[in-house]
Amino acid sequence: MVPHEFSQAGLDAASTDAFRPYAAFLRSGEPYASIFVNNPWLLPPKAGAELEWGKGWYYDTTVARRHEYWRDIVLPTPTKDLQQLRHDLYEWGFCLIEDGLSIEQCARIRSRVADQAAAERALGIAYMVESQQHVWSLVNKGADFIGLLEHDPAAVQAGPMIERLLDETLGPGWNHFSLLANISYPGCHPQPMHQDQTWVAPIHTFDAPILVNTMYVLQDVDDHNGGTLLVPGSHRANGTAATGLYGPLPKPINLEAPAGTVLMFDGRLLHGGAVNHSDDFRYVLTNSVVKSWARQQESFVLGMSAEVLADASDKLLARTGFQSSITANLVEGYGYRGTGRQGDVNGSVAAVRQEFDRGYHHVGELSMDTLDTVDLESLSLVRLQRHEDFRDEQHVESMARLGR
């Protein structure tokens, strides 16, 4: 008989008017609860609704130099000055790298994105929402996208500078969260304003972000063709005990930047896709990068093609989640001795994925009474363990002697 205390009725009885210290925090709805209560003009339009102009909604805005609130405030502008970029990212929550992509790189990547997006629409496999088309799994869709994930100067000439800013903001050992194309089509709805690291909500990190975005601007953008909406400085919560996490906020601006600019912004910055008033598609790429312990939005381990995996560099593998450590990505225990660092043979999740591509065979239930029926060579774990540099013959023999 299961004790009453463990039954559903017993648990319910013990939960009535009970002390639950985190209930209010988990139900708080922050950060959006205080953002929308104190800034109702930020509420997004309902799906299918006509957009309203001249009524103060967040999407009815312009670029900073023409904005009634922001035009006399010195905001970030495109620069190659690393010191200024550090200051802008810290102070305003975003910075703009001038000519981060060369003219040739920008044209080449835009052409590849446009062709891929059009083909996915034509085949009926595109991911479309009211605000944008999203092209996912770019790691499989062109060599330049791999170059962006590696910050290879051949794909993005500012790659080493981007890496430096990511290292300084997140600390070393970060992972790619995702890389996708954000394509605003003519007459699209605006995205709801959001923070990209609200997947940890209601937790809010006050000292530093746990996500940083790198946006590759593939054409000139402004308030006409849907330059991304940004609320400068909104990466810092400005609330009080009375308002909650966020109090009143200034109105957003449209990003204004020439093609080839690289926008980097804090994962806590309030932003969103804007309305595209032009007759053409607006193309940007967004690469989100996170602390190494964060779960990735894109499952690169499952989604990367076998062909890309076979040629992947150690850098690409480490950044896309193909390295195990004691805290992450263990498979049947394999990876427990891994460090998470690129090239570590004791945590090569690439080897695991390749075993799955061949047809993975798990260990399953074992017994000392049936050892003679076990075909070791059929077990994928055995093949994986041959990658481990500590598992020599002496190690195996010492394990077998224990308990005998």
Secondary structure as UniProt FT lines:
FT   HELIX           4..6
FT   HELIX           8..15
FT   TURN            16..17
FT   TURN            21..22
FT   HELIX           23..26
FT   TURN            30..31
FT   HELIX           32..38
FT   HELIX           40..42
FT   TURN            47..48
FT   TURN            58..59
FT   HELIX           64..66
FT   TURN            68..72
FT   HELIX           82..92
FT   STRAND          94..97
FT   TURN            98..99
FT   HELIX           103..123
FT   STRAND          127..128
FT   STRAND          133..135
FT   HELIX           138..140
FT   HELIX           143..150
FT   TURN            153..155
FT   TURN            157..158
FT   HELIX           159..170
FT   STRAND          175..184
FT   TURN            186..187
FT   TURN            196..197
FT   HELIX           198..200
FT   TURN            201..202
FT   STRAND          211..217
FT   TURN            223..226
FT   STRAND          229..230
FT   TURN            232..235
FT   TURN            241..243
FT   STRAND          253..254
FT   TURN            259..260
FT   STRAND          262..266
FT   TURN            267..268
FT   STRAND          271..272
FT   STRAND          282..290
FT   TURN            292..293
FT   HELIX           300..303
FT   HELIX           306..311
FT   HELIX           314..319
FT   TURN            320..321
FT   TURN            326..327
FT   TURN            332..333
FT   TURN            335..337
FT   TURN            342..343
FT   HELIX           345..347
FT   HELIX           349..358
FT   HELIX           368..373
FT   HELIX           376..378
FT   HELIX           380..385
FT   TURN            386..387
FT   TURN            389..390
FT   HELIX           393..401
FT   TURN            402..403
//
